[in-house]
């Protein structure tokens, strides 16, 4: 599904490859993952973690596309 959506998406490969989740959000994901591993997530936290995981999958797909575009430039 990602390939179909991303195929024609105009992106700035350098910008995508530099992208990092802001530290505050990364810390939140780490806390949620820790609570998840301990079996202590509330339903709302579980949903929040799932959203972060979906975002991570999207960012990974974008970074793969950006890396491919950079390789074609060389």
N, CA, C, O and CB atoms as a CASP TS submission, in Angstrom:
PFRMAT TS
TARGET T0000
AUTHOR 0000-0000-0000
METHOD Language model
MODEL 1
PARENT N/A
ATOM      1  N   UNK     1       0.824  -1.189   0.000  1.00  0.00           N
ATOM      2  CA  UNK     1       0.000   0.000   0.000  1.00  0.00           C
ATOM      3  C   UNK     1       0.874   1.260   0.000  1.00  0.00           C
ATOM      4  O   UNK     1       0.599   2.208  -0.736  1.00  0.00           O
ATOM      5  CB  UNK     1      -0.940  -0.006   1.210  1.00  0.00           C
ATOM      6  N   UNK     2       1.927   1.268   0.828  1.00  0.00           N
ATOM      7  CA  UNK     2       2.786   2.450   0.893  1.00  0.00           C
ATOM      8  C   UNK     2       3.400   2.766  -0.468  1.00  0.00           C
ATOM      9  O   UNK     2       3.453   3.926  -0.877  1.00  0.00           O
ATOM     10  CB  UNK     2       3.891   2.247   1.931  1.00  0.00           C
ATOM     11  N   UNK     3       3.861   1.731  -1.164  1.00  0.00           N
ATOM     12  CA  UNK     3       4.493   1.959  -2.465  1.00  0.00           C
ATOM     13  C   UNK     3       3.549   2.656  -3.426  1.00  0.00           C
ATOM     14  O   UNK     3       3.962   3.561  -4.152  1.00  0.00           O
ATOM     15  CB  UNK     3       4.961   0.643  -3.065  1.00  0.00           C
ATOM     16  N   UNK     4       2.297   2.250  -3.441  1.00  0.00           N
ATOM     17  CA  UNK     4       1.315   2.865  -4.337  1.00  0.00           C
ATOM     18  C   UNK     4       1.102   4.335  -3.993  1.00  0.00           C
ATOM     19  O   UNK     4       1.030   5.183  -4.882  1.00  0.00           O
ATOM     20  CB  UNK     4      -0.018   2.112  -4.267  1.00  0.00           C
ATOM     21  N   UNK     5       1.004   4.628  -2.716  1.00  0.00           N
ATOM     22  CA  UNK     5       0.748   5.998  -2.281  1.00  0.00           C
ATOM     23  C   UNK     5       1.983   6.873  -2.485  1.00  0.00           C
ATOM     24  O   UNK     5       1.876   8.029  -2.894  1.00  0.00           O
ATOM     25  CB  UNK     5       0.318   6.020  -0.807  1.00  0.00           C
ATOM     26  N   UNK     6       3.149   6.314  -2.197  1.00  0.00           N
ATOM     27  CA  UNK     6       4.371   7.099  -2.237  1.00  0.00           C
ATOM     28  C   UNK     6       4.992   7.223  -3.626  1.00  0.00           C
ATOM     29  O   UNK     6       5.873   8.058  -3.835  1.00  0.00           O
ATOM     30  CB  UNK     6       5.362   6.503  -1.314  1.00  0.00           C
ATOM     31  N   UNK     7       4.547   6.408  -4.570  1.00  0.00           N
ATOM     32  CA  UNK     7       5.179   6.376  -5.890  1.00  0.00           C
ATOM     33  C   UNK     7       5.249   7.744  -6.551  1.00  0.00           C
ATOM     34  O   UNK     7       6.270   8.080  -7.151  1.00  0.00           O
ATOM     35  CB  UNK     7       4.435   5.428  -6.787  1.00  0.00           C
ATOM     36  N   UNK     8       4.214   8.524  -6.459  1.00  0.00           N
ATOM     37  CA  UNK     8       4.175   9.818  -7.122  1.00  0.00           C
ATOM     38  C   UNK     8       4.280  10.997  -6.153  1.00  0.00           C
ATOM     39  O   UNK     8       4.037  12.143  -6.533  1.00  0.00           O
ATOM     40  CB  UNK     8       2.910   9.933  -7.918  1.00  0.00           C
ATOM     41  N   UNK     9       4.632  10.717  -4.935  1.00  0.00           N
ATOM     42  CA  UNK     9       4.722  11.778  -3.939  1.00  0.00           C
ATOM     43  C   UNK     9       6.027  12.550  -4.125  1.00  0.00           C
ATOM     44  O   UNK     9       7.110  11.972  -4.026  1.00  0.00           O
ATOM     45  CB  UNK     9       4.632  11.197  -2.505  1.00  0.00           C
ATOM     46  N   UNK    10       5.929  13.847  -4.395  1.00  0.00           N
ATOM     47  CA  UNK    10       7.161  14.626  -4.534  1.00  0.00           C
ATOM     48  C   UNK    10       7.771  14.860  -3.148  1.00  0.00           C
ATOM     49  O   UNK    10       7.126  15.413  -2.258  1.00  0.00           O
ATOM     50  CB  UNK    10       6.883  15.987  -5.254  1.00  0.00           C
ATOM     51  N   UNK    11       9.011  14.431  -2.987  1.00  0.00           N
ATOM     52  CA  UNK    11       9.654  14.602  -1.686  1.00  0.00           C
ATOM     53  C   UNK    11      11.037  15.213  -1.864  1.00  0.00           C
ATOM     54  O   UNK    11      11.646  15.125  -2.930  1.00  0.00           O
ATOM     55  CB  UNK    11       9.753  13.253  -0.942  1.00  0.00           C
ATOM     56  N   UNK    12      11.505  15.825  -0.810  1.00  0.00           N
ATOM     57  CA  UNK    12      12.868  16.326  -0.746  1.00  0.00           C
ATOM     58  C   UNK    12      13.688  15.234  -0.057  1.00  0.00           C
ATOM     59  O   UNK    12      13.636  15.108   1.166  1.00  0.00           O
ATOM     60  CB  UNK    12      12.958  17.717   0.025  1.00  0.00           C
ATOM     61  N   UNK    13      14.443  14.446  -0.823  1.00  0.00           N
ATOM     62  CA  UNK    13      15.161  13.320  -0.217  1.00  0.00           C
ATOM     63  C   UNK    13      16.046  13.718   0.959  1.00  0.00           C
ATOM     64  O   UNK    13      16.061  13.019   1.972  1.00  0.00           O
ATOM     65  CB  UNK    13      16.003  12.645  -1.255  1.00  0.00           C
ATOM     66  N   UNK    14      16.772  14.805   0.853  1.00  0.00           N
ATOM     67  CA  UNK    14      17.654  15.210   1.946  1.00  0.00           C
ATOM     68  C   UNK    14      16.866  15.561   3.204  1.00  0.00           C
ATOM     69  O   UNK    14      17.249  15.198   4.316  1.00  0.00           O
ATOM     70  CB  UNK    14      18.508  16.400   1.521  1.00  0.00           C
ATOM     71  N   UNK    15      15.764  16.268   3.008  1.00  0.00           N
ATOM     72  CA  UNK    15      14.930  16.631   4.153  1.00  0.00           C
ATOM     73  C   UNK    15      14.329  15.415   4.830  1.00  0.00           C
ATOM     74  O   UNK    15      14.304  15.336   6.058  1.00  0.00           O
ATOM     75  CB  UNK    15      13.827  17.567   3.718  1.00  0.00           C
ATOM     76  N   UNK    16      13.851  14.479   4.055  1.00  0.00           N
ATOM     77  CA  UNK    16      13.271  13.253   4.612  1.00  0.00           C
ATOM     78  C   UNK    16      14.331  12.457   5.368  1.00  0.00           C
ATOM     79  O   UNK    16      14.078  11.970   6.470  1.00  0.00           O
ATOM     80  CB  UNK    16      12.651  12.387   3.495  1.00  0.00           C
ATOM     81  N   UNK    17      15.510  12.327   4.777  1.00  0.00           N
ATOM     82  CA  UNK    17      16.562  11.553   5.428  1.00  0.00           C
ATOM     83  C   UNK    17      17.059  12.202   6.717  1.00  0.00           C
ATOM     84  O   UNK    17      17.532  11.501   7.612  1.00  0.00           O
ATOM     85  CB  UNK    17      17.719  11.365   4.479  1.00  0.00           C
ATOM     86  N   UNK    18      16.962  13.510   6.828  1.00  0.00           N
ATOM     87  CA  UNK    18      17.369  14.214   8.056  1.00  0.00           C
ATOM     88  C   UNK    18      16.301  14.175   9.147  1.00  0.00           C
ATOM     89  O   UNK    18      16.598  14.410  10.318  1.00  0.00           O
ATOM     90  CB  UNK    18      17.701  15.658   7.735  1.00  0.00           C
ATOM     91  N   UNK    19      15.066  13.879   8.767  1.00  0.00           N
ATOM     92  CA  UNK    19      13.960  13.949   9.720  1.00  0.00           C
ATOM     93  C   UNK    19      14.173  13.017  10.908  1.00  0.00           C
ATOM     94  O   UNK    19      14.520  11.848  10.737  1.00  0.00           O
ATOM     95  CB  UNK    19      12.650  13.609   9.028  1.00  0.00           C
ATOM     96  N   UNK    20      13.966  13.535  12.089  1.00  0.00           N
ATOM     97  CA  UNK    20      13.972  12.773  13.331  1.00  0.00           C
ATOM     98  C   UNK    20      12.779  13.220  14.153  1.00  0.00           C
ATOM     99  O   UNK    20      12.404  14.392  14.143  1.00  0.00           O
ATOM    100  CB  UNK    20      15.308  12.965  14.120  1.00  0.00           C
ATOM    101  N   UNK    21      12.200  12.289  14.852  1.00  0.00           N
ATOM    102  CA  UNK    21      11.102  12.611  15.755  1.00  0.00           C
ATOM    103  C   UNK    21      11.632  13.545  16.837  1.00  0.00           C
ATOM    104  O   UNK    21      12.707  13.300  17.384  1.00  0.00           O
ATOM    105  CB  UNK    21      10.480  11.319  16.379  1.00  0.00           C
ATOM    106  N   UNK    22      10.904  14.601  17.153  1.00  0.00           N
ATOM    107  CA  UNK    22      11.356  15.491  18.232  1.00  0.00           C
ATOM    108  C   UNK    22      11.611  14.705  19.518  1.00  0.00           C
ATOM    109  O   UNK    22      10.920  13.729  19.809  1.00  0.00           O
ATOM    110  CB  UNK    22      10.314  16.601  18.489  1.00  0.00           C
ATOM    111  N   UNK    23      12.603  15.139  20.273  1.00  0.00           N
ATOM    112  CA  UNK    23      13.035  14.400  21.466  1.00  0.00           C
ATOM    113  C   UNK    23      11.893  14.132  22.434  1.00  0.00           C
ATOM    114  O   UNK    23      11.801  13.040  22.995  1.00  0.00           O
ATOM    115  CB  UNK    23      14.129  15.163  22.178  1.00  0.00           C
ATOM    116  N   UNK    24      11.026  15.111  22.636  1.00  0.00           N
ATOM    117  CA  UNK    24       9.902  14.931  23.564  1.00  0.00           C
ATOM    118  C   UNK    24       8.996  13.787  23.106  1.00  0.00           C
ATOM    119  O   UNK    24       8.556  12.979  23.924  1.00  0.00           O
ATOM    120  CB  UNK    24       9.088  16.238  23.684  1.00  0.00           C
ATOM    121  N   UNK    25       8.719  13.718  21.818  1.00  0.00           N
ATOM    122  CA  UNK    25       7.876  12.632  21.311  1.00  0.00           C
ATOM    123  C   UNK    25       8.602  11.292  21.373  1.00  0.00           C
ATOM    124  O   UNK    25       7.985  10.269  21.672  1.00  0.00           O
ATOM    125  CB  UNK    25       7.440  12.925  19.872  1.00  0.00           C
ATOM    126  N   UNK    26       9.906  11.286  21.093  1.00  0.00           N
ATOM    127  CA  UNK    26      10.672  10.045  21.194  1.00  0.00           C
ATOM    128  C   UNK    26      10.659   9.526  22.623  1.00  0.00           C
ATOM    129  O   UNK    26      10.542   8.322  22.848  1.00  0.00           O
ATOM    130  CB  UNK    26      12.117  10.259  20.720  1.00  0.00           C
ATOM    131  N   UNK    27      10.776  10.426  23.585  1.00  0.00           N
ATOM    132  CA  UNK    27      10.721  10.019  24.989  1.00  0.00           C
ATOM    133  C   UNK    27       9.350   9.442  25.330  1.00  0.00           C
ATOM    134  O   UNK    27       9.247   8.477  26.088  1.00  0.00           O
ATOM    135  CB  UNK    27      11.040  11.210  25.908  1.00  0.00           C
ATOM    136  N   UNK    28       8.305  10.035  24.770  1.00  0.00           N
ATOM    137  CA  UNK    28       6.955   9.523  25.008  1.00  0.00           C
ATOM    138  C   UNK    28       6.802   8.112  24.439  1.00  0.00           C
ATOM    139  O   UNK    28       6.226   7.239  25.088  1.00  0.00           O
ATOM    140  CB  UNK    28       5.906  10.465  24.387  1.00  0.00           C
ATOM    141  N   UNK    29       7.312   7.892  23.238  1.00  0.00           N
ATOM    142  CA  UNK    29       7.241   6.561  22.626  1.00  0.00           C
ATOM    143  C   UNK    29       8.007   5.553  23.482  1.00  0.00           C
ATOM    144  O   UNK    29       7.549   4.429  23.686  1.00  0.00           O
ATOM    145  CB  UNK    29       7.811   6.587  21.180  1.00  0.00           C
ATOM    146  N   UNK    30       9.158   5.956  23.973  1.00  0.00           N
ATOM    147  CA  UNK    30       9.958   5.060  24.817  1.00  0.00           C
ATOM    148  C   UNK    30       9.201   4.690  26.087  1.00  0.00           C
ATOM    149  O   UNK    30       9.199   3.532  26.504  1.00  0.00           O
ATOM    150  CB  UNK    30      11.302   5.715  25.178  1.00  0.00           C
ATOM    151  N   UNK    31       8.557   5.689  26.699  1.00  0.00           N
ATOM    152  CA  UNK    31       7.760   5.400  27.908  1.00  0.00           C
ATOM    153  C   UNK    31       6.598   4.465  27.593  1.00  0.00           C
ATOM    154  O   UNK    31       6.329   3.526  28.342  1.00  0.00           O
ATOM    155  CB  UNK    31       7.225   6.705  28.527  1.00  0.00           C
ATOM    156  N   UNK    32       5.912   4.724  26.484  1.00  0.00           N
ATOM    157  CA  UNK    32       4.789   3.859  26.112  1.00  0.00           C
ATOM    158  C   UNK    32       5.256   2.439  25.828  1.00  0.00           C
ATOM    159  O   UNK    32       4.602   1.477  26.231  1.00  0.00           O
ATOM    160  CB  UNK    32       4.064   4.421  24.891  1.00  0.00           C
ATOM    161  N   UNK    33       6.379   2.306  25.140  1.00  0.00           N
ATOM    162  CA  UNK    33       6.904   0.972  24.836  1.00  0.00           C
ATOM    163  C   UNK    33       7.277   0.238  26.118  1.00  0.00           C
ATOM    164  O   UNK    33       7.028  -0.961  26.244  1.00  0.00           O
ATOM    165  CB  UNK    33       8.128   1.071  23.904  1.00  0.00           C
ATOM    166  N   UNK    34       7.868   0.946  27.060  1.00  0.00           N
ATOM    167  CA  UNK    34       8.237   0.342  28.341  1.00  0.00           C
ATOM    168  C   UNK    34       7.002  -0.123  29.103  1.00  0.00           C
ATOM    169  O   UNK    34       6.965  -1.232  29.636  1.00  0.00           O
ATOM    170  CB  UNK    34       9.035   1.337  29.192  1.00  0.00           C
ATOM    171  N   UNK    35       5.997   0.738  29.144  1.00  0.00           N
ATOM    172  CA  UNK    35       4.743   0.370  29.826  1.00  0.00           C
ATOM    173  C   UNK    35       4.064  -0.797  29.116  1.00  0.00           C
ATOM    174  O   UNK    35       3.461  -1.657  29.758  1.00  0.00           O
ATOM    175  CB  UNK    35       3.783   1.581  29.890  1.00  0.00           C
ATOM    176  N   UNK    36       4.167  -0.821  27.791  1.00  0.00           N
ATOM    177  CA  UNK    36       3.587  -1.918  27.023  1.00  0.00           C
ATOM    178  C   UNK    36       4.284  -3.232  27.363  1.00  0.00           C
ATOM    179  O   UNK    36       3.631  -4.256  27.566  1.00  0.00           O
ATOM    180  CB  UNK    36       3.687  -1.633  25.513  1.00  0.00           C
ATOM    181  N   UNK    37       5.622  -3.196  27.423  1.00  0.00           N
ATOM    182  CA  UNK    37       6.385  -4.403  27.753  1.00  0.00           C
ATOM    183  C   UNK    37       6.067  -4.908  29.153  1.00  0.00           C
ATOM    184  O   UNK    37       6.151  -6.106  29.424  1.00  0.00           O
ATOM    185  CB  UNK    37       7.877  -4.132  27.633  1.00  0.00           C
ATOM    186  N   UNK    38       5.703  -3.994  30.031  1.00  0.00           N
ATOM    187  CA  UNK    38       5.346  -4.370  31.398  1.00  0.00           C
ATOM    188  C   UNK    38       3.865  -4.742  31.527  1.00  0.00           C
ATOM    189  O   UNK    38       3.402  -5.113  32.605  1.00  0.00           O
ATOM    190  CB  UNK    38       5.676  -3.229  32.352  1.00  0.00           C
ATOM    191  N   UNK    39       3.126  -4.637  30.412  1.00  0.00           N
ATOM    192  CA  UNK    39       1.703  -4.961  30.443  1.00  0.00           C
ATOM    193  C   UNK    39       0.867  -3.947  31.193  1.00  0.00           C
ATOM    194  O   UNK    39      -0.165  -4.296  31.766  1.00  0.00           O
ATOM    195  CB  UNK    39       1.506  -6.300  31.055  1.00  0.00           C
ATOM    196  N   UNK    40       1.304  -2.678  31.198  1.00  0.00           N
ATOM    197  CA  UNK    40       0.626  -1.662  32.000  1.00  0.00           C
ATOM    198  C   UNK    40      -0.008  -0.537  31.186  1.00  0.00           C
ATOM    199  O   UNK    40      -0.340   0.508  31.744  1.00  0.00           O
ATOM    200  CB  UNK    40       1.590  -1.076  32.964  1.00  0.00           C
ATOM    201  N   UNK    41      -0.179  -0.728  29.891  1.00  0.00           N
ATOM    202  CA  UNK    41      -0.794   0.330  29.075  1.00  0.00           C
ATOM    203  C   UNK    41      -2.289   0.418  29.315  1.00  0.00           C
ATOM    204  O   UNK    41      -2.974  -0.597  29.440  1.00  0.00           O
ATOM    205  CB  UNK    41      -0.525   0.086  27.592  1.00  0.00           C
ATOM    206  N   UNK    42      -2.784   1.639  29.378  1.00  0.00           N
ATOM    207  CA  UNK    42      -4.229   1.838  29.388  1.00  0.00           C
ATOM    208  C   UNK    42      -4.712   1.698  27.943  1.00  0.00           C
ATOM    209  O   UNK    42      -3.893   1.733  27.025  1.00  0.00           O
ATOM    210  CB  UNK    42      -4.621   3.246  30.001  1.00  0.00           C
ATOM    211  N   UNK    43      -6.007   1.542  27.718  1.00  0.00           N
ATOM    212  CA  UNK    43      -6.505   1.480  26.342  1.00  0.00           C
ATOM    213  C   UNK    43      -6.132   2.721  25.521  1.00  0.00           C
ATOM    214  O   UNK    43      -5.791   2.603  24.344  1.00  0.00           O
ATOM    215  CB  UNK    43      -8.013   1.311  26.351  1.00  0.00           C
ATOM    216  N   UNK    44      -6.193   3.894  26.130  1.00  0.00           N
ATOM    217  CA  UNK    44      -5.819   5.113  25.415  1.00  0.00           C
ATOM    218  C   UNK    44      -4.334   5.118  25.060  1.00  0.00           C
ATOM    219  O   UNK    44      -3.958   5.535  23.964  1.00  0.00           O
ATOM    220  CB  UNK    44      -6.161   6.344  26.254  1.00  0.00           C
ATOM    221  N   UNK    45      -3.491   4.658  25.982  1.00  0.00           N
ATOM    222  CA  UNK    45      -2.057   4.589  25.705  1.00  0.00           C
ATOM    223  C   UNK    45      -1.758   3.570  24.611  1.00  0.00           C
ATOM    224  O   UNK    45      -0.884   3.787  23.771  1.00  0.00           O
ATOM    225  CB  UNK    45      -1.285   4.233  26.979  1.00  0.00           C
ATOM    226  N   UNK    46      -2.481   2.471  24.628  1.00  0.00           N
ATOM    227  CA  UNK    46      -2.306   1.460  23.582  1.00  0.00           C
ATOM    228  C   UNK    46      -2.616   2.064  22.209  1.00  0.00           C
ATOM    229  O   UNK    46      -1.868   1.863  21.252  1.00  0.00           O
ATOM    230  CB  UNK    46      -3.215   0.231  23.852  1.00  0.00           C
ATOM    231  N   UNK    47      -3.697   2.784  22.124  1.00  0.00           N
ATOM    232  CA  UNK    47      -4.059   3.443  20.870  1.00  0.00           C
ATOM    233  C   UNK    47      -2.994   4.449  20.457  1.00  0.00           C
ATOM    234  O   UNK    47      -2.629   4.524  19.284  1.00  0.00           O
ATOM    235  CB  UNK    47      -5.416   4.138  21.002  1.00  0.00           C
ATOM    236  N   UNK    48      -2.496   5.220  21.411  1.00  0.00           N
ATOM    237  CA  UNK    48      -1.445   6.195  21.126  1.00  0.00           C
ATOM    238  C   UNK    48      -0.189   5.498  20.604  1.00  0.00           C
ATOM    239  O   UNK    48       0.421   5.965  19.642  1.00  0.00           O
ATOM    240  CB  UNK    48      -1.115   7.015  22.388  1.00  0.00           C
ATOM    241  N   UNK    49       0.202   4.387  21.226  1.00  0.00           N
ATOM    242  CA  UNK    49       1.370   3.642  20.772  1.00  0.00           C
ATOM    243  C   UNK    49       1.152   3.102  19.362  1.00  0.00           C
ATOM    244  O   UNK    49       2.067   3.137  18.540  1.00  0.00           O
ATOM    245  CB  UNK    49       1.683   2.492  21.739  1.00  0.00           C
ATOM    246  N   UNK    50      -0.035   2.612  19.076  1.00  0.00           N
ATOM    247  CA  UNK    50      -0.337   2.110  17.733  1.00  0.00           C
ATOM    248  C   UNK    50      -0.218   3.211  16.691  1.00  0.00           C
ATOM    249  O   UNK    50       0.257   2.973  15.581  1.00  0.00           O
ATOM    250  CB  UNK    50      -1.740   1.506  17.692  1.00  0.00           C
ATOM    251  N   UNK    51      -0.644   4.404  17.044  1.00  0.00           N
ATOM    252  CA  UNK    51      -0.523   5.540  16.120  1.00  0.00           C
ATOM    253  C   UNK    51       0.947   5.878  15.863  1.00  0.00           C
ATOM    254  O   UNK    51       1.331   6.161  14.728  1.00  0.00           O
ATOM    255  CB  UNK    51      -1.261   6.777  16.684  1.00  0.00           C
ATOM    256  N   UNK    52       1.766   5.850  16.914  1.00  0.00           N
ATOM    257  CA  UNK    52       3.190   6.090  16.738  1.00  0.00           C
ATOM    258  C   UNK    52       3.812   5.023  15.838  1.00  0.00           C
ATOM    259  O   UNK    52       4.646   5.337  14.988  1.00  0.00           O
ATOM    260  CB  UNK    52       3.898   6.119  18.097  1.00  0.00           C
ATOM    261  N   UNK    53       3.413   3.772  16.020  1.00  0.00           N
ATOM    262  CA  UNK    53       3.952   2.689  15.199  1.00  0.00           C
ATOM    263  C   UNK    53       3.544   2.850  13.738  1.00  0.00           C
ATOM    264  O   UNK    53       4.337   2.570  12.839  1.00  0.00           O
ATOM    265  CB  UNK    53       3.478   1.331  15.731  1.00  0.00           C
ATOM    266  N   UNK    54       2.326   3.296  13.496  1.00  0.00           N
ATOM    267  CA  UNK    54       1.882   3.555  12.120  1.00  0.00           C
ATOM    268  C   UNK    54       2.676   4.708  11.517  1.00  0.00           C
ATOM    269  O   UNK    54       3.060   4.657  10.349  1.00  0.00           O
ATOM    270  CB  UNK    54       0.366   3.871  12.082  1.00  0.00           C
ATOM    271  N   UNK    55       2.919   5.739  12.306  1.00  0.00           N
ATOM    272  CA  UNK    55       3.726   6.864  11.839  1.00  0.00           C
ATOM    273  C   UNK    55       5.142   6.401  11.518  1.00  0.00           C
ATOM    274  O   UNK    55       5.717   6.809  10.509  1.00  0.00           O
ATOM    275  CB  UNK    55       3.755   7.986  12.894  1.00  0.00           C
ATOM    276  N   UNK    56       5.698   5.558  12.366  1.00  0.00           N
ATOM    277  CA  UNK    56       7.047   5.046  12.136  1.00  0.00           C
ATOM    278  C   UNK    56       7.122   4.273  10.814  1.00  0.00           C
ATOM    279  O   UNK    56       8.085   4.418  10.061  1.00  0.00           O
ATOM    280  CB  UNK    56       7.483   4.144  13.305  1.00  0.00           C
ATOM    281  N   UNK    57       6.117   3.464  10.540  1.00  0.00           N
ATOM    282  CA  UNK    57       6.091   2.719   9.278  1.00  0.00           C
ATOM    283  C   UNK    57       6.047   3.665   8.089  1.00  0.00           C
ATOM    284  O   UNK    57       6.709   3.423   7.080  1.00  0.00           O
ATOM    285  CB  UNK    57       4.888   1.770   9.238  1.00  0.00           C
ATOM    286  N   UNK    58       5.284   4.724   8.196  1.00  0.00           N
ATOM    287  CA  UNK    58       5.191   5.708   7.117  1.00  0.00           C
ATOM    288  C   UNK    58       6.527   6.420   6.915  1.00  0.00           C
ATOM    289  O   UNK    58       6.978   6.589   5.782  1.00  0.00           O
ATOM    290  CB  UNK    58       4.085   6.733   7.418  1.00  0.00           C
ATOM    291  N   UNK    59       7.150   6.830   7.999  1.00  0.00           N
ATOM    292  CA  UNK    59       8.437   7.526   7.904  1.00  0.00           C
ATOM    293  C   UNK    59       9.496   6.595   7.315  1.00  0.00           C
ATOM    294  O   UNK    59      10.308   7.024   6.496  1.00  0.00           O
ATOM    295  CB  UNK    59       8.887   8.042   9.295  1.00  0.00           C
ATOM    296  N   UNK    60       9.495   5.344   7.718  1.00  0.00           N
ATOM    297  CA  UNK    60      10.455   4.382   7.150  1.00  0.00           C
ATOM    298  C   UNK    60      10.259   4.239   5.646  1.00  0.00           C
ATOM    299  O   UNK    60      11.230   4.198   4.890  1.00  0.00           O
ATOM    300  CB  UNK    60      10.309   3.006   7.830  1.00  0.00           C
ATOM    301  N   UNK    61       9.011   4.165   5.217  1.00  0.00           N
ATOM    302  CA  UNK    61       8.731   4.051   3.784  1.00  0.00           C
ATOM    303  C   UNK    61       9.190   5.301   3.040  1.00  0.00           C
ATOM    304  O   UNK    61       9.752   5.202   1.949  1.00  0.00           O
ATOM    305  CB  UNK    61       7.231   3.816   3.546  1.00  0.00           C
ATOM    306  N   UNK    62       8.959   6.460   3.616  1.00  0.00           N
ATOM    307  CA  UNK    62       9.412   7.705   3.003  1.00  0.00           C
ATOM    308  C   UNK    62      10.934   7.756   2.929  1.00  0.00           C
ATOM    309  O   UNK    62      11.496   8.186   1.923  1.00  0.00           O
ATOM    310  CB  UNK    62       8.882   8.910   3.785  1.00  0.00           C
ATOM    311  N   UNK    63      11.595   7.320   3.989  1.00  0.00           N
ATOM    312  CA  UNK    63      13.054   7.328   3.995  1.00  0.00           C
ATOM    313  C   UNK    63      13.613   6.351   2.969  1.00  0.00           C
ATOM    314  O   UNK    63      14.625   6.639   2.329  1.00  0.00           O
ATOM    315  CB  UNK    63      13.583   6.987   5.387  1.00  0.00           C
ATOM    316  N   UNK    64      12.978   5.216   2.807  1.00  0.00           N
ATOM    317  CA  UNK    64      13.425   4.260   1.791  1.00  0.00           C
ATOM    318  C   UNK    64      13.278   4.863   0.400  1.00  0.00           C
ATOM    319  O   UNK    64      14.162   4.712  -0.443  1.00  0.00           O
ATOM    320  CB  UNK    64      12.625   2.941   1.890  1.00  0.00           C
ATOM    321  N   UNK    65      12.162   5.548   0.160  1.00  0.00           N
ATOM    322  CA  UNK    65      11.950   6.207  -1.128  1.00  0.00           C
ATOM    323  C   UNK    65      12.976   7.310  -1.339  1.00  0.00           C
ATOM    324  O   UNK    65      13.500   7.468  -2.441  1.00  0.00           O
ATOM    325  CB  UNK    65      10.528   6.780  -1.215  1.00  0.00           C
ATOM    326  N   UNK    66      13.264   8.071  -0.296  1.00  0.00           N
ATOM    327  CA  UNK    66      14.244   9.148  -0.390  1.00  0.00           C
ATOM    328  C   UNK    66      15.635   8.600  -0.665  1.00  0.00           C
ATOM    329  O   UNK    66      16.374   9.161  -1.474  1.00  0.00           O
ATOM    330  CB  UNK    66      14.251   9.976   0.893  1.00  0.00           C
ATOM    331  N   UNK    67      15.995   7.521  -0.009  1.00  0.00           N
ATOM    332  CA  UNK    67      17.302   6.914  -0.222  1.00  0.00           C
ATOM    333  C   UNK    67      17.428   6.391  -1.647  1.00  0.00           C
ATOM    334  O   UNK    67      18.475   6.528  -2.279  1.00  0.00           O
ATOM    335  CB  UNK    67      17.537   5.784   0.781  1.00  0.00           C
ATOM    336  N   UNK    68      16.365   5.798  -2.138  1.00  0.00           N
ATOM    337  CA  UNK    68      16.360   5.333  -3.526  1.00  0.00           C
ATOM    338  C   UNK    68      16.534   6.496  -4.498  1.00  0.00           C
ATOM    339  O   UNK    68      17.278   6.389  -5.472  1.00  0.00           O
ATOM    340  CB  UNK    68      15.058   4.583  -3.832  1.00  0.00           C
ATOM    341  N   UNK    69      15.854   7.597  -4.236  1.00  0.00           N
ATOM    342  CA  UNK    69      15.971   8.780  -5.087  1.00  0.00           C
ATOM    343  C   UNK    69      17.395   9.337  -5.044  1.00  0.00           C
ATOM    344  O   UNK    69      17.921   9.767  -6.070  1.00  0.00           O
ATOM    345  CB  UNK    69      14.962   9.860  -4.651  1.00  0.00           C
ATOM    346  N   UNK    70      18.023   9.332  -3.863  1.00  0.00           N
ATOM    347  CA  UNK    70      19.386   9.826  -3.735  1.00  0.00           C
ATOM    348  C   UNK    70      20.350   8.945  -4.525  1.00  0.00           C
ATOM    349  O   UNK    70      21.267   9.458  -5.165  1.00  0.00           O
ATOM    350  CB  UNK    70      19.800   9.884  -2.259  1.00  0.00           C
ATOM    351  N   UNK    71      20.160   7.650  -4.490  1.00  0.00           N
ATOM    352  CA  UNK    71      21.033   6.727  -5.219  1.00  0.00           C
ATOM    353  C   UNK    71      20.909   6.936  -6.721  1.00  0.00           C
ATOM    354  O   UNK    71      21.890   6.806  -7.453  1.00  0.00           O
ATOM    355  CB  UNK    71      20.700   5.275  -4.862  1.00  0.00           C
ATOM    356  N   UNK    72      19.711   7.258  -7.178  1.00  0.00           N
ATOM    357  CA  UNK    72      19.505   7.502  -8.617  1.00  0.00           C
ATOM    358  C   UNK    72      20.209   8.778  -9.067  1.00  0.00           C
ATOM    359  O   UNK    72      20.597   8.906 -10.229  1.00  0.00           O
ATOM    360  CB  UNK    72      18.003   7.596  -8.939  1.00  0.00           C
ATOM    361  N   UNK    73      20.371   9.727  -8.132  1.00  0.00           N
ATOM    362  CA  UNK    73      21.043  10.984  -8.458  1.00  0.00           C
ATOM    363  C   UNK    73      22.545  10.753  -8.703  1.00  0.00           C
ATOM    364  O   UNK    73      23.174  11.505  -9.448  1.00  0.00           O
ATOM    365  CB  UNK    73      20.837  12.011  -7.320  1.00  0.00           C
ATOM    366  N   UNK    74      23.103   9.737  -8.089  1.00  0.00           N
ATOM    367  CA  UNK    74      24.551   9.512  -8.181  1.00  0.00           C
ATOM    368  C   UNK    74      24.952   8.916  -9.489  1.00  0.00           C
ATOM    369  O   UNK    74      26.136   8.669  -9.717  1.00  0.00           O
ATOM    370  CB  UNK    74      25.018   8.624  -7.076  1.00  0.00           C
TER
END
